[in-house]
Amino acid sequence: MGYEASKTKQMEGHSEQILFAALRYKGEIFTGINHDGALTNLRFTYPDYQIQEVEQGYSTSKDRFVSKEEAVEIVKNYADE
């Protein structure tokens, strides 16, 4: 079973989950296992990026970019299931 099929199977019957640390820069989302990993991915595309323009957050199982505060609420809701 591939990653996408496995991810879908694990999430059936559950609400939104946090999948990866993410950074948003110039409208694009870069993910990683942590924010440093996401920054490494961002640097491949934008070697001369401006750090003050980078927004930290998380990507979710519903393909959304959310803030740290939103991520806390998602985790709380998932833990209550």
Backbone as XML, in Angstrom:
<?xml version="1.0"?>
<chain id="A" units="angstrom">
  <residue number="1" name="MET">
    <atom name="N" x="0.860" y="-1.173" z="0.000"/>
    <atom name="CA" x="0.000" y="0.000" z="0.000"/>
    <atom name="C" x="0.903" y="1.231" z="0.000"/>
  </residue>
  <residue number="2" name="GLY">
    <atom name="N" x="0.630" y="2.180" z="-0.909"/>
    <atom name="CA" x="1.415" y="3.398" z="-1.005"/>
    <atom name="C" x="1.111" y="4.363" z="0.122"/>
  </residue>
  <residue number="3" name="TYR">
    <atom name="N" x="1.912" y="5.412" z="0.205"/>
    <atom name="CA" x="1.757" y="6.406" z="1.274"/>
    <atom name="C" x="0.370" y="7.022" z="1.284"/>
  </residue>
  <residue number="4" name="GLU">
    <atom name="N" x="-0.118" y="7.476" z="0.122"/>
    <atom name="CA" x="-1.424" y="8.143" z="0.069"/>
    <atom name="C" x="-2.538" y="7.209" z="0.504"/>
  </residue>
  <residue number="5" name="ALA">
    <atom name="N" x="-2.507" y="5.960" z="0.040"/>
    <atom name="CA" x="-3.540" y="4.992" z="0.427"/>
    <atom name="C" x="-3.466" y="4.709" z="1.918"/>
  </residue>
  <residue number="6" name="SER">
    <atom name="N" x="-2.262" y="4.586" z="2.439"/>
    <atom name="CA" x="-2.079" y="4.346" z="3.869"/>
    <atom name="C" x="-2.588" y="5.520" z="4.686"/>
  </residue>
  <residue number="7" name="LYS">
    <atom name="N" x="-2.272" y="6.743" z="4.248"/>
    <atom name="CA" x="-2.711" y="7.953" z="4.943"/>
    <atom name="C" x="-4.232" y="8.014" z="4.971"/>
  </residue>
  <residue number="8" name="THR">
    <atom name="N" x="-4.856" y="7.725" z="3.847"/>
    <atom name="CA" x="-6.317" y="7.770" z="3.768"/>
    <atom name="C" x="-6.929" y="6.730" z="4.684"/>
  </residue>
  <residue number="9" name="LYS">
    <atom name="N" x="-6.396" y="5.525" z="4.688"/>
    <atom name="CA" x="-6.935" y="4.458" z="5.530"/>
    <atom name="C" x="-6.840" y="4.830" z="7.005"/>
  </residue>
  <residue number="10" name="GLN">
    <atom name="N" x="-5.734" y="5.412" z="7.433"/>
    <atom name="CA" x="-5.538" y="5.784" z="8.837"/>
    <atom name="C" x="-6.509" y="6.876" z="9.262"/>
  </residue>
  <residue number="11" name="MET">
    <atom name="N" x="-6.932" y="7.753" z="8.368"/>
    <atom name="CA" x="-7.726" y="8.912" z="8.729"/>
    <atom name="C" x="-9.223" y="8.697" z="8.590"/>
  </residue>
  <residue number="12" name="GLU">
    <atom name="N" x="-9.633" y="7.570" z="8.037"/>
    <atom name="CA" x="-11.059" y="7.321" z="7.881"/>
    <atom name="C" x="-11.732" y="7.365" z="9.244"/>
  </residue>
  <residue number="13" name="GLY">
    <atom name="N" x="-12.822" y="8.087" z="9.318"/>
    <atom name="CA" x="-13.560" y="8.163" z="10.568"/>
    <atom name="C" x="-12.997" y="9.150" z="11.570"/>
  </residue>
  <residue number="14" name="HIS">
    <atom name="N" x="-11.955" y="9.865" z="11.205"/>
    <atom name="CA" x="-11.354" y="10.841" z="12.118"/>
    <atom name="C" x="-11.491" y="12.238" z="11.550"/>
  </residue>
  <residue number="15" name="SER">
    <atom name="N" x="-11.481" y="13.197" z="12.449"/>
    <atom name="CA" x="-11.498" y="14.588" z="12.002"/>
    <atom name="C" x="-10.102" y="14.972" z="11.513"/>
  </residue>
  <residue number="16" name="GLU">
    <atom name="N" x="-9.954" y="16.204" z="11.190"/>
    <atom name="CA" x="-8.697" y="16.741" z="10.672"/>
    <atom name="C" x="-7.530" y="16.449" z="11.613"/>
  </residue>
  <residue number="17" name="GLN">
    <atom name="N" x="-6.380" y="16.143" z="11.013"/>
    <atom name="CA" x="-5.161" y="15.864" z="11.766"/>
    <atom name="C" x="-4.011" y="16.722" z="11.242"/>
  </residue>
  <residue number="18" name="ILE">
    <atom name="N" x="-3.032" y="16.949" z="12.098"/>
    <atom name="CA" x="-1.809" y="17.637" z="11.681"/>
    <atom name="C" x="-0.891" y="16.602" z="11.057"/>
  </residue>
  <residue number="19" name="LEU">
    <atom name="N" x="-0.360" y="16.912" z="9.864"/>
    <atom name="CA" x="0.528" y="15.974" z="9.183"/>
    <atom name="C" x="1.992" y="16.383" z="9.245"/>
  </residue>
  <residue number="20" name="PHE">
    <atom name="N" x="2.270" y="17.656" z="8.938"/>
    <atom name="CA" x="3.653" y="18.115" z="8.835"/>
    <atom name="C" x="3.795" y="19.538" z="9.355"/>
  </residue>
  <residue number="21" name="ALA">
    <atom name="N" x="5.000" y="19.873" z="9.758"/>
    <atom name="CA" x="5.356" y="21.269" z="9.966"/>
    <atom name="C" x="5.375" y="21.903" z="8.579"/>
  </residue>
  <residue number="22" name="ALA">
    <atom name="N" x="4.984" y="23.167" z="8.491"/>
    <atom name="CA" x="4.913" y="23.807" z="7.176"/>
    <atom name="C" x="5.314" y="25.275" z="7.263"/>
  </residue>
  <residue number="23" name="LEU">
    <atom name="N" x="5.785" y="25.774" z="6.137"/>
    <atom name="CA" x="6.101" y="27.187" z="5.980"/>
    <atom name="C" x="5.369" y="27.678" z="4.741"/>
  </residue>
  <residue number="24" name="ARG">
    <atom name="N" x="4.829" y="28.892" z="4.815"/>
    <atom name="CA" x="4.196" y="29.500" z="3.644"/>
    <atom name="C" x="5.049" y="30.690" z="3.228"/>
  </residue>
  <residue number="25" name="TYR">
    <atom name="N" x="5.402" y="30.719" z="1.943"/>
    <atom name="CA" x="6.230" y="31.794" z="1.409"/>
    <atom name="C" x="5.781" y="32.069" z="-0.018"/>
  </residue>
  <residue number="26" name="LYS">
    <atom name="N" x="5.444" y="33.306" z="-0.295"/>
    <atom name="CA" x="4.988" y="33.721" z="-1.620"/>
    <atom name="C" x="3.837" y="32.847" z="-2.110"/>
  </residue>
  <residue number="27" name="GLY">
    <atom name="N" x="2.949" y="32.471" z="-1.191"/>
    <atom name="CA" x="1.773" y="31.692" z="-1.550"/>
    <atom name="C" x="2.011" y="30.202" z="-1.708"/>
  </residue>
  <residue number="28" name="GLU">
    <atom name="N" x="3.248" y="29.754" z="-1.568"/>
    <atom name="CA" x="3.561" y="28.335" z="-1.684"/>
    <atom name="C" x="3.776" y="27.733" z="-0.298"/>
  </residue>
  <residue number="29" name="ILE">
    <atom name="N" x="3.421" y="26.464" z="-0.158"/>
    <atom name="CA" x="3.569" y="25.749" z="1.106"/>
    <atom name="C" x="4.722" y="24.766" z="0.984"/>
  </residue>
  <residue number="30" name="PHE">
    <atom name="N" x="5.611" y="24.790" z="1.971"/>
    <atom name="CA" x="6.749" y="23.875" z="2.034"/>
    <atom name="C" x="6.627" y="23.085" z="3.334"/>
  </residue>
  <residue number="31" name="THR">
    <atom name="N" x="6.727" y="21.768" z="3.243"/>
    <atom name="CA" x="6.543" y="20.926" z="4.430"/>
    <atom name="C" x="7.803" y="20.161" z="4.770"/>
  </residue>
  <residue number="32" name="GLY">
    <atom name="N" x="7.835" y="19.680" z="6.009"/>
    <atom name="CA" x="8.925" y="18.850" z="6.491"/>
    <atom name="C" x="8.507" y="18.186" z="7.781"/>
  </residue>
  <residue number="33" name="ILE">
    <atom name="N" x="9.354" y="17.284" z="8.286"/>
    <atom name="CA" x="9.012" y="16.633" z="9.552"/>
    <atom name="C" x="9.090" y="17.612" z="10.714"/>
  </residue>
  <residue number="34" name="ASN">
    <atom name="N" x="9.826" y="18.701" z="10.505"/>
    <atom name="CA" x="9.853" y="19.820" z="11.453"/>
    <atom name="C" x="10.048" y="21.101" z="10.634"/>
  </residue>
  <residue number="35" name="HIS">
    <atom name="N" x="10.037" y="22.244" z="11.289"/>
    <atom name="CA" x="10.143" y="23.503" z="10.544"/>
    <atom name="C" x="11.511" y="23.672" z="9.893"/>
  </residue>
  <residue number="36" name="ASP">
    <atom name="N" x="12.561" y="23.105" z="10.488"/>
    <atom name="CA" x="13.876" y="23.162" z="9.842"/>
    <atom name="C" x="13.861" y="22.393" z="8.523"/>
  </residue>
  <residue number="37" name="GLY">
    <atom name="N" x="13.195" y="21.243" z="8.511"/>
    <atom name="CA" x="13.075" y="20.468" z="7.276"/>
    <atom name="C" x="12.285" y="21.225" z="6.222"/>
  </residue>
  <residue number="38" name="ALA">
    <atom name="N" x="11.227" y="21.892" z="6.644"/>
    <atom name="CA" x="10.431" y="22.695" z="5.711"/>
    <atom name="C" x="11.272" y="23.844" z="5.157"/>
  </residue>
  <residue number="39" name="LEU">
    <atom name="N" x="12.103" y="24.439" z="6.007"/>
    <atom name="CA" x="12.966" y="25.539" z="5.562"/>
    <atom name="C" x="13.989" y="25.048" z="4.546"/>
  </residue>
  <residue number="40" name="THR">
    <atom name="N" x="14.511" y="23.861" z="4.755"/>
    <atom name="CA" x="15.437" y="23.278" z="3.777"/>
    <atom name="C" x="14.754" y="23.147" z="2.422"/>
  </residue>
  <residue number="41" name="ASN">
    <atom name="N" x="13.510" y="22.671" z="2.419"/>
    <atom name="CA" x="12.762" y="22.536" z="1.166"/>
    <atom name="C" x="12.481" y="23.897" z="0.531"/>
  </residue>
  <residue number="42" name="LEU">
    <atom name="N" x="12.160" y="24.888" z="1.340"/>
    <atom name="CA" x="11.930" y="26.238" z="0.827"/>
    <atom name="C" x="13.192" y="26.781" z="0.163"/>
  </residue>
  <residue number="43" name="ARG">
    <atom name="N" x="14.336" y="26.551" z="0.782"/>
    <atom name="CA" x="15.604" y="27.083" z="0.263"/>
    <atom name="C" x="15.956" y="26.523" z="-1.111"/>
  </residue>
  <residue number="44" name="PHE">
    <atom name="N" x="15.521" y="25.290" z="-1.412"/>
    <atom name="CA" x="15.790" y="24.740" z="-2.739"/>
    <atom name="C" x="15.104" y="25.569" z="-3.819"/>
  </residue>
  <residue number="45" name="THR">
    <atom name="N" x="13.893" y="26.052" z="-3.520"/>
    <atom name="CA" x="13.131" y="26.834" z="-4.492"/>
    <atom name="C" x="13.491" y="28.312" z="-4.451"/>
  </residue>
  <residue number="46" name="TYR">
    <atom name="N" x="13.716" y="28.836" z="-3.237"/>
    <atom name="CA" x="14.004" y="30.265" z="-3.049"/>
    <atom name="C" x="15.287" y="30.427" z="-2.233"/>
  </residue>
  <residue number="47" name="PRO">
    <atom name="N" x="16.442" y="30.267" z="-2.867"/>
    <atom name="CA" x="17.699" y="30.380" z="-2.106"/>
    <atom name="C" x="17.903" y="31.751" z="-1.463"/>
  </residue>
  <residue number="48" name="ASP">
    <atom name="N" x="17.297" y="32.796" z="-2.022"/>
    <atom name="CA" x="17.447" y="34.150" z="-1.492"/>
    <atom name="C" x="16.169" y="34.624" z="-0.797"/>
  </residue>
  <residue number="49" name="TYR">
    <atom name="N" x="15.490" y="33.698" z="-0.121"/>
    <atom name="CA" x="14.220" y="34.024" z="0.548"/>
    <atom name="C" x="14.425" y="35.095" z="1.615"/>
  </residue>
  <residue number="50" name="GLN">
    <atom name="N" x="13.341" y="35.782" z="1.953"/>
    <atom name="CA" x="13.347" y="36.798" z="3.008"/>
    <atom name="C" x="12.658" y="36.206" z="4.238"/>
  </residue>
  <residue number="51" name="ILE">
    <atom name="N" x="13.400" y="35.962" z="5.309"/>
    <atom name="CA" x="12.867" y="35.270" z="6.484"/>
    <atom name="C" x="11.654" y="35.988" z="7.076"/>
  </residue>
  <residue number="52" name="GLN">
    <atom name="N" x="11.616" y="37.315" z="7.019"/>
    <atom name="CA" x="10.491" y="38.051" z="7.596"/>
    <atom name="C" x="9.194" y="37.824" z="6.826"/>
  </residue>
  <residue number="53" name="GLU">
    <atom name="N" x="9.278" y="37.253" z="5.622"/>
    <atom name="CA" x="8.097" y="36.967" z="4.815"/>
    <atom name="C" x="7.632" y="35.516" z="4.944"/>
  </residue>
  <residue number="54" name="VAL">
    <atom name="N" x="8.326" y="34.726" z="5.747"/>
    <atom name="CA" x="7.999" y="33.307" z="5.919"/>
    <atom name="C" x="7.033" y="33.157" z="7.088"/>
  </residue>
  <residue number="55" name="GLU">
    <atom name="N" x="5.931" y="32.460" z="6.839"/>
    <atom name="CA" x="4.936" y="32.215" z="7.876"/>
    <atom name="C" x="5.021" y="30.753" z="8.316"/>
  </residue>
  <residue number="56" name="GLN">
    <atom name="N" x="5.152" y="30.528" z="9.622"/>
    <atom name="CA" x="5.205" y="29.169" z="10.161"/>
    <atom name="C" x="3.813" y="28.657" z="10.461"/>
  </residue>
  <residue number="57" name="GLY">
    <atom name="N" x="3.619" y="27.375" z="10.238"/>
    <atom name="CA" x="2.346" y="26.738" z="10.548"/>
    <atom name="C" x="2.469" y="25.243" z="10.364"/>
  </residue>
  <residue number="58" name="TYR">
    <atom name="N" x="1.348" y="24.628" z="10.004"/>
    <atom name="CA" x="1.293" y="23.174" z="9.840"/>
    <atom name="C" x="0.376" y="22.832" z="8.680"/>
  </residue>
  <residue number="59" name="SER">
    <atom name="N" x="0.627" y="21.693" z="8.039"/>
    <atom name="CA" x="-0.296" y="21.204" z="7.016"/>
    <atom name="C" x="-1.165" y="20.124" z="7.650"/>
  </residue>
  <residue number="60" name="THR">
    <atom name="N" x="-2.402" y="20.019" z="7.157"/>
    <atom name="CA" x="-3.354" y="19.092" z="7.764"/>
    <atom name="C" x="-3.807" y="18.029" z="6.772"/>
  </residue>
  <residue number="61" name="SER">
    <atom name="N" x="-4.530" y="17.065" z="7.307"/>
    <atom name="CA" x="-5.084" y="15.981" z="6.492"/>
    <atom name="C" x="-6.154" y="16.472" z="5.530"/>
  </residue>
  <residue number="62" name="LYS">
    <atom name="N" x="-6.625" y="17.692" z="5.703"/>
    <atom name="CA" x="-7.600" y="18.281" z="4.789"/>
    <atom name="C" x="-6.919" y="19.278" z="3.841"/>
  </residue>
  <residue number="63" name="ASP">
    <atom name="N" x="-5.607" y="19.098" z="3.663"/>
    <atom name="CA" x="-4.809" y="19.933" z="2.754"/>
    <atom name="C" x="-4.930" y="21.415" z="3.054"/>
  </residue>
  <residue number="64" name="ARG">
    <atom name="N" x="-4.930" y="21.746" z="4.348"/>
    <atom name="CA" x="-4.971" y="23.150" z="4.756"/>
    <atom name="C" x="-3.662" y="23.524" z="5.423"/>
  </residue>
  <residue number="65" name="PHE">
    <atom name="N" x="-3.279" y="24.790" z="5.281"/>
    <atom name="CA" x="-2.185" y="25.379" z="6.044"/>
    <atom name="C" x="-2.826" y="26.093" z="7.222"/>
  </residue>
  <residue number="66" name="VAL">
    <atom name="N" x="-2.403" y="25.741" z="8.434"/>
    <atom name="CA" x="-2.988" y="26.362" z="9.624"/>
    <atom name="C" x="-1.895" y="26.958" z="10.497"/>
  </residue>
  <residue number="67" name="SER">
    <atom name="N" x="-2.274" y="27.950" z="11.295"/>
    <atom name="CA" x="-1.343" y="28.588" z="12.236"/>
    <atom name="C" x="-1.060" y="27.638" z="13.404"/>
  </residue>
  <residue number="68" name="LYS">
    <atom name="N" x="-0.090" y="28.015" z="14.224"/>
    <atom name="CA" x="0.213" y="27.214" z="15.415"/>
    <atom name="C" x="-0.994" y="27.139" z="16.343"/>
  </residue>
  <residue number="69" name="GLU">
    <atom name="N" x="-1.709" y="28.235" z="16.461"/>
    <atom name="CA" x="-2.874" y="28.273" z="17.346"/>
    <atom name="C" x="-3.985" y="27.347" z="16.836"/>
  </residue>
  <residue number="70" name="GLU">
    <atom name="N" x="-4.215" y="27.375" z="15.526"/>
    <atom name="CA" x="-5.213" y="26.478" z="14.942"/>
    <atom name="C" x="-4.790" y="25.022" z="15.105"/>
  </residue>
  <residue number="71" name="ALA">
    <atom name="N" x="-3.501" y="24.763" z="14.966"/>
    <atom name="CA" x="-2.994" y="23.397" z="15.106"/>
    <atom name="C" x="-3.255" y="22.851" z="16.508"/>
  </residue>
  <residue number="72" name="VAL">
    <atom name="N" x="-3.092" y="23.682" z="17.524"/>
    <atom name="CA" x="-3.369" y="23.252" z="18.900"/>
    <atom name="C" x="-4.822" y="22.810" z="19.025"/>
  </residue>
  <residue number="73" name="GLU">
    <atom name="N" x="-5.735" y="23.571" z="18.446"/>
    <atom name="CA" x="-7.161" y="23.226" z="18.524"/>
    <atom name="C" x="-7.460" y="21.926" z="17.777"/>
  </residue>
  <residue number="74" name="ILE">
    <atom name="N" x="-6.823" y="21.725" z="16.632"/>
    <atom name="CA" x="-7.022" y="20.500" z="15.866"/>
    <atom name="C" x="-6.543" y="19.296" z="16.667"/>
  </residue>
  <residue number="75" name="VAL">
    <atom name="N" x="-5.386" y="19.417" z="17.297"/>
    <atom name="CA" x="-4.847" y="18.320" z="18.107"/>
    <atom name="C" x="-5.761" y="18.030" z="19.291"/>
  </residue>
  <residue number="76" name="LYS">
    <atom name="N" x="-6.255" y="19.063" z="19.947"/>
    <atom name="CA" x="-7.180" y="18.864" z="21.076"/>
    <atom name="C" x="-8.442" y="18.138" z="20.621"/>
  </residue>
  <residue number="77" name="ASN">
    <atom name="N" x="-9.003" y="18.555" z="19.498"/>
    <atom name="CA" x="-10.222" y="17.925" z="18.985"/>
    <atom name="C" x="-9.974" y="16.461" z="18.628"/>
  </residue>
  <residue number="78" name="TYR">
    <atom name="N" x="-8.813" y="16.179" z="18.020"/>
    <atom name="CA" x="-8.494" y="14.797" z="17.648"/>
    <atom name="C" x="-8.309" y="13.933" z="18.888"/>
  </residue>
  <residue number="79" name="ALA">
    <atom name="N" x="-7.672" y="14.501" z="19.914"/>
    <atom name="CA" x="-7.429" y="13.746" z="21.141"/>
    <atom name="C" x="-8.738" y="13.409" z="21.855"/>
  </residue>
  <residue number="80" name="ASP">
    <atom name="N" x="-9.759" y="14.240" z="21.661"/>
    <atom name="CA" x="-11.054" y="14.005" z="22.314"/>
    <atom name="C" x="-11.884" y="12.927" z="21.614"/>
  </residue>
  <residue number="81" name="GLU">
    <atom name="N" x="-11.473" y="12.495" z="20.419"/>
    <atom name="CA" x="-12.251" y="11.481" z="19.682"/>
    <atom name="C" x="-12.099" y="10.116" z="20.306"/>
  </residue>
</chain>
